[in-house]
Amino acid sequence: MVENSLADGAMLEQLDLAFKPVANTSPRWLTPGQLKHYNRLGFVGPVQVFDAPEIADIRAYVDGLMAAHGPDGDYGINCYQARLAGLWDIVTDPRILDPVEDIVGPDIVCWASHILSKRPFDPKKIPWHQDASFWKLSPARTVTVWLAVDDVDEENSAMMFIPGTHRNGSLPIRNSSGDALFHIETEGADDLGEPYINCLDAGQVSLHADMLVHGSHANRSGRRRCGLTIRYCPPDVRIVDSVWAGGVEAIICRGRDPSGHWRNHPRPDNDDIRRTSPPLTVGNN
């Protein structure tokens, strides 16, 4: 996993992490009100994508991947979107891409994905953080789609947003406290506003801006909480670090990349996670 550290402040200062409001005046799938909500608060949802039989099939597929991946399957299936046919099919599904297009435009790059599954009574929290502070991308134009594989609510540790924090720029970070999935967190997050609990039914998605402060508590319930995180951006976003450039396995999901900056990966023939090596993971949070 390639993460930001407290020593990476100089790199953060070189990135364009300012939020650029969506200027789409004629959205095709989201409503103008939803885009206004995204601009003002940094997220939108729930958006219904998959019906009950479809998400049941996806859940069975994800369960199979986690079982085949072994002991770290709950957190370790990171950035396999160009290596597994089933994941490739999910991240390129038009019903997911449609609302993404209303936010990022007609040319859409998927550059990362991550299965995050908290088992019942999983003690790990995901500390408050801003996604783009982990990444070596500029400008900050990624929208994250969070697909609920299970029903998620406050009881089983739904993701939480602090509304409006995407407009605050890069916030100070510190070492995480407690049992956390990764080692840094946004400093002073408790003073930034009242959290919004992102409750979703299985098959629904939410979309959030890459500078929005978000996180989740430990799962103190007897129910699992599993989701698939998918990262999308327009092709004018640039990878600004050579290590990252070697680790990103992008898919041009819709439209094109006239610059050729993002190397497109076609649908793979393989769908067995045991038959591919782990990718260099760059989008984990």
Backbone torsions as a table, in degrees:
resi	resn	phi	psi	omega
1	MET	NA	130.2	177.1
2	VAL	-99.3	114.3	-176.7
3	GLU	-121.8	161.6	168.8
4	ASN	-78.0	153.5	175.8
5	SER	-128.7	173.3	178.8
6	LEU	-63.8	-18.4	179.6
7	ALA	-85.9	-1.0	-174.3
8	ASP	-96.0	18.8	-177.7
9	GLY	-58.6	-37.6	-179.7
10	ALA	-62.9	-40.2	178.0
11	MET	-63.0	-44.0	-179.9
12	LEU	-59.4	-37.7	-179.1
13	GLU	-66.1	-23.3	-179.3
14	GLN	-85.1	-12.4	-177.2
15	LEU	-90.7	148.9	172.4
16	ASP	-88.0	99.9	-177.5
17	LEU	-108.6	17.4	178.6
18	ALA	-78.1	136.8	176.8
19	PHE	-71.5	132.6	175.3
20	LYS	-108.7	112.2	-178.1
21	PRO	-58.9	145.1	175.5
22	VAL	-68.7	129.3	-176.1
23	ALA	-108.3	17.7	-177.5
24	ASN	-72.1	112.2	-179.0
25	THR	-92.8	-7.4	-179.7
26	SER	-134.7	63.4	179.9
27	PRO	-63.6	149.2	-176.8
28	ARG	-99.0	-26.1	-174.6
29	TRP	-123.6	-44.9	171.6
30	LEU	-81.2	160.7	177.5
31	THR	-89.5	159.5	173.7
32	PRO	-55.9	-35.5	177.3
33	GLY	-63.9	-37.8	178.2
34	GLN	-67.2	-39.1	177.6
35	LEU	-67.2	-37.1	175.4
36	LYS	-62.2	-41.3	177.5
37	HIS	-62.1	-43.0	178.7
38	TYR	-61.8	-45.3	-179.5
39	ASN	-64.1	-40.4	-174.2
40	ARG	-80.8	-42.9	-172.7
41	LEU	-107.9	-18.6	174.2
42	GLY	97.0	4.6	-179.4
43	PHE	-155.8	165.3	174.9
44	VAL	-150.1	146.5	178.7
45	GLY	151.5	171.6	0.2
46	PRO	-78.1	149.9	173.4
47	VAL	-118.1	123.9	-179.3
48	GLN	-77.2	127.9	-179.9
49	VAL	-120.3	-56.1	-175.0
50	PHE	-110.8	140.4	176.0
51	ASP	-81.4	178.3	-172.8
52	ALA	-59.5	-47.0	178.3
53	PRO	-64.0	-37.0	-179.2
54	GLU	-66.8	-45.1	-178.7
55	ILE	-71.4	-26.7	174.3
56	ALA	-64.5	-40.2	176.6
57	ASP	-65.3	-42.0	178.8
58	ILE	-64.2	-40.4	178.9
59	ARG	-61.7	-43.7	178.5
60	ALA	-62.6	-38.9	178.2
61	TYR	-64.5	-47.5	179.3
62	VAL	-62.5	-42.1	177.7
63	ASP	-59.0	-41.5	178.6
64	GLY	-64.1	-40.6	177.5
65	LEU	-62.4	-45.2	-178.2
66	MET	-65.3	-39.5	178.9
67	ALA	-65.5	-42.0	-178.8
68	ALA	-71.2	-28.8	-177.6
69	HIS	-73.3	-25.5	175.6
70	GLY	101.4	-156.5	-168.9
71	PRO	-58.0	-31.6	-178.6
72	ASP	-100.9	23.6	-178.9
73	GLY	-63.3	-26.7	-178.6
74	ASP	-64.0	-32.7	-176.1
75	TYR	-123.0	-12.6	-166.1
76	GLY	-96.0	0.1	-179.1
77	ILE	-89.4	84.7	-168.2
78	ASN	-124.0	121.0	174.0
79	CYS	70.1	32.5	175.7
80	TYR	-91.7	10.1	-171.8
81	GLN	-60.9	-27.0	178.9
82	ALA	-98.6	2.5	-177.1
83	ARG	-112.1	-14.9	-177.8
84	LEU	-127.4	126.5	-174.4
85	ALA	-60.4	-39.1	-178.2
86	GLY	-64.8	-41.6	176.7
87	LEU	-68.0	-40.6	177.0
88	TRP	-55.9	-43.1	-179.5
89	ASP	-65.2	-37.8	-179.6
90	ILE	-68.1	-48.3	-174.2
91	VAL	-71.3	-17.4	177.3
92	THR	-101.9	6.9	-179.4
93	ASP	-62.0	126.9	-177.6
94	PRO	-57.6	-29.1	-177.8
95	ARG	-71.7	-23.4	171.2
96	ILE	-83.2	-41.5	-176.6
97	LEU	-66.7	-29.1	-176.2
98	ASP	-58.6	-55.8	178.2
99	PRO	-66.6	-30.3	176.0
100	VAL	-61.5	-41.6	-179.3
101	GLU	-60.1	-37.7	179.2
102	ASP	-63.0	-22.0	-179.2
103	ILE	-96.7	-46.4	-173.1
104	VAL	-101.2	-13.3	-178.4
105	GLY	106.2	179.1	-170.9
106	PRO	-74.0	-16.8	178.5
107	ASP	-103.1	117.8	-169.9
108	ILE	-127.4	126.7	175.9
109	VAL	-110.5	128.0	166.7
110	CYS	-97.1	120.3	-176.3
111	TRP	-114.7	-6.6	179.2
112	ALA	-162.8	158.1	173.0
113	SER	-151.9	159.7	-177.2
114	HIS	-159.7	124.9	171.7
115	ILE	-86.6	124.2	178.0
116	LEU	-121.7	114.8	-176.9
117	SER	-126.8	113.8	175.2
118	LYS	-96.0	116.2	178.5
119	ARG	-69.3	163.7	174.2
120	PRO	-52.6	131.1	177.8
121	PHE	65.4	25.6	174.4
122	ASP	-64.7	122.9	-174.6
123	PRO	-80.3	-9.7	-173.7
124	LYS	-79.3	133.2	169.9
125	LYS	-97.1	159.1	167.3
126	ILE	-104.0	108.7	-171.2
127	PRO	-67.3	158.8	176.8
128	TRP	-55.7	133.3	-178.1
129	HIS	-162.5	164.4	170.7
130	GLN	-108.5	124.7	-176.1
131	ASP	-52.2	-50.2	-170.1
132	ALA	-66.0	-16.2	176.8
133	SER	-73.0	-11.2	175.6
134	PHE	-90.3	-16.2	-163.4
135	TRP	-107.7	160.8	176.6
136	LYS	-112.0	58.5	-178.3
137	LEU	-126.4	144.8	176.7
138	SER	-153.8	136.8	-1.2
139	PRO	-77.2	170.0	-179.0
140	ALA	-79.0	94.9	-178.0
141	ARG	-132.1	14.9	-179.7
142	THR	-77.6	137.9	169.1
143	VAL	-111.2	132.0	179.2
144	THR	-98.6	125.4	171.9
145	VAL	-96.5	128.0	176.9
146	TRP	-113.1	107.7	-179.4
147	LEU	-92.4	121.5	178.2
148	ALA	-77.9	110.8	174.5
149	VAL	-79.6	-36.4	171.8
150	ASP	-111.2	163.9	166.3
151	ASP	-62.3	134.1	-179.5
152	VAL	-127.7	135.2	-179.1
153	ASP	-151.1	-176.0	-176.7
154	GLU	-59.7	-36.4	-175.6
155	GLU	-64.2	-41.7	-177.2
156	ASN	-104.9	29.7	167.2
157	SER	77.3	49.2	173.7
158	ALA	-59.5	150.9	173.7
159	MET	-61.2	146.9	178.4
160	MET	-123.2	141.9	175.9
161	PHE	-112.1	148.7	166.5
162	ILE	-104.2	101.0	-170.1
163	PRO	-57.6	139.3	174.8
164	GLY	85.8	-10.1	-175.8
165	THR	-72.7	-12.3	176.6
166	HIS	-66.3	-16.8	-178.4
167	ARG	-95.5	5.5	-175.4
168	ASN	-94.1	1.3	-175.3
169	GLY	73.0	-167.7	-178.4
170	SER	-75.9	121.0	-177.4
171	LEU	-93.9	155.0	-179.7
172	PRO	-60.3	149.0	178.4
173	ILE	-122.6	161.2	177.4
174	ARG	-147.0	171.4	175.4
175	ASN	-66.2	139.9	-179.0
176	SER	-67.9	150.9	174.8
177	SER	-108.6	154.9	176.2
178	GLY	74.5	-166.2	-177.9
179	ASP	-85.9	95.7	-172.5
180	ALA	-119.6	152.2	-178.7
181	LEU	-70.5	-32.0	173.1
182	PHE	-139.8	174.9	-155.6
183	HIS	-98.8	-0.1	176.4
184	ILE	-126.0	159.8	178.6
185	GLU	-149.7	161.0	175.7
186	THR	-69.3	129.3	-179.3
187	GLU	-77.3	137.1	175.1
188	GLY	70.2	24.7	-176.2
189	ALA	-62.4	-30.5	-178.2
190	ASP	-64.5	-17.5	-179.5
191	ASP	-97.7	5.0	-173.0
192	LEU	-92.3	-8.6	179.2
193	GLY	139.3	173.8	-179.0
194	GLU	-79.0	126.5	-179.7
195	PRO	-67.2	148.6	171.8
196	TYR	-103.6	127.5	-179.4
197	ILE	-89.1	121.0	-171.1
198	ASN	-89.0	73.1	-179.9
199	CYS	-74.2	131.4	-179.2
200	LEU	-137.8	142.7	168.1
201	ASP	-82.5	150.3	176.8
202	ALA	-54.9	130.8	-177.3
203	GLY	99.7	-12.1	175.6
204	GLN	-93.4	159.3	175.4
205	VAL	-127.8	156.7	163.3
206	SER	-119.4	160.9	178.1
207	LEU	-130.0	132.1	179.0
208	HIS	-139.1	153.1	-178.7
209	ALA	-74.0	152.0	-170.9
210	ASP	-74.0	-8.9	176.7
211	MET	-107.3	6.7	178.6
212	LEU	-74.9	128.8	177.5
213	VAL	-71.4	128.4	-179.5
214	HIS	-153.2	166.6	179.5
215	GLY	179.7	-171.6	177.7
216	SER	-155.5	152.9	178.8
217	HIS	-79.7	173.0	168.1
218	ALA	-60.7	151.3	177.3
219	ASN	-86.3	104.1	-177.3
220	ARG	-98.0	12.7	-179.0
221	SER	-101.5	174.4	175.0
222	GLY	-92.8	12.9	179.1
223	ARG	-114.4	142.6	175.9
224	ARG	-70.6	154.5	173.1
225	ARG	-130.4	103.9	-175.9
226	CYS	-120.5	135.6	176.2
227	GLY	-142.6	159.9	174.4
228	LEU	-114.7	117.7	177.7
229	THR	-93.1	131.9	-179.3
230	ILE	-130.4	130.9	-177.7
231	ARG	-105.0	126.2	178.9
232	TYR	-127.5	146.1	175.5
233	CYS	-149.5	162.5	170.8
234	PRO	-75.0	156.8	-173.7
235	PRO	-70.7	-9.6	177.6
236	ASP	-79.4	-5.9	170.4
237	VAL	-69.1	143.0	-175.9
238	ARG	-120.9	141.1	169.2
239	ILE	-81.7	126.0	-172.1
240	VAL	-112.3	15.0	-177.8
241	ASP	-137.5	134.2	-174.5
242	SER	-67.5	-33.7	177.0
243	VAL	-63.8	-44.8	177.5
244	TRP	-62.1	-41.7	-179.2
245	ALA	-57.8	-32.1	178.3
246	GLY	-80.9	-13.4	-175.4
247	GLY	-104.6	-19.8	-177.1
248	VAL	-79.8	125.5	176.6
249	GLU	-114.9	90.1	-168.8
250	ALA	-85.5	157.0	172.1
251	ILE	-126.5	125.5	171.6
252	ILE	-81.4	96.3	-170.3
253	CYS	-78.1	-29.7	-176.7
254	ARG	-156.2	141.6	-179.9
255	GLY	75.2	-141.0	-176.2
256	ARG	-152.8	168.8	174.4
257	ASP	-117.5	93.5	-175.9
258	PRO	-59.4	-27.7	-176.5
259	SER	-78.8	-22.3	-175.8
260	GLY	74.4	12.6	-179.1
261	HIS	-64.5	-37.6	-176.7
262	TRP	-99.7	115.9	179.2
263	ARG	-77.5	120.7	-176.8
264	ASN	-77.2	138.9	175.7
265	HIS	-111.6	115.8	179.6
266	PRO	-69.6	170.3	-179.5
267	ARG	-58.3	126.3	-179.2
268	PRO	-76.2	155.9	175.1
269	ASP	-78.1	-28.3	-174.4
270	ASN	-83.0	142.9	170.9
271	ASP	-135.3	22.4	178.5
272	ASP	-110.7	110.8	-175.8
273	ILE	-64.2	-19.9	178.8
274	ARG	-76.8	-12.8	-177.4
275	ARG	-102.8	13.4	176.3
276	THR	-135.3	150.1	178.1
277	SER	-81.2	154.9	179.3
278	PRO	-63.8	134.8	175.1
279	PRO	-72.0	162.1	171.7
280	LEU	-74.0	108.3	-170.2
281	THR	-81.9	132.0	-175.2
282	VAL	-127.7	-5.9	-173.8
283	GLY	-121.7	28.7	-169.5
284	ASN	-83.3	111.2	164.2
285	ASN	-169.4	NA	NA
